[in-house]
């Protein structure tokens, strides 16, 4: 959902899934692969993204 208009909201569904909702109400669910050392790693199959807690 990157590079879309507006802001997103997110909800942790359980300890292993993150639900992301965009400005238009569309949703995606991603598996939480890990959360450590300021890095959130999300994945869906072979598609893995890392998000760092830094400015």
DAFENPE-V664657 format. One record per pair of residues at least 12 apart in sequence whose C-alpha atoms are under 6 Angstrom apart, sorted by the first residue. I is the first residue (numbers start at 1). J is the second residue. Records with the same first field share a line. If there is no record, write none. Layout:
# DAFENPE-V664657
I = J, J
This chain:
# DAFENPE-V664657
6 = 23
7 = 23
8 = 21, 22, 23
9 = 21
16 = 31, 32
17 = 30, 31, 32
18 = 30
30 = 42, 43, 44
31 = 43
38 = 52, 53
39 = 51, 52
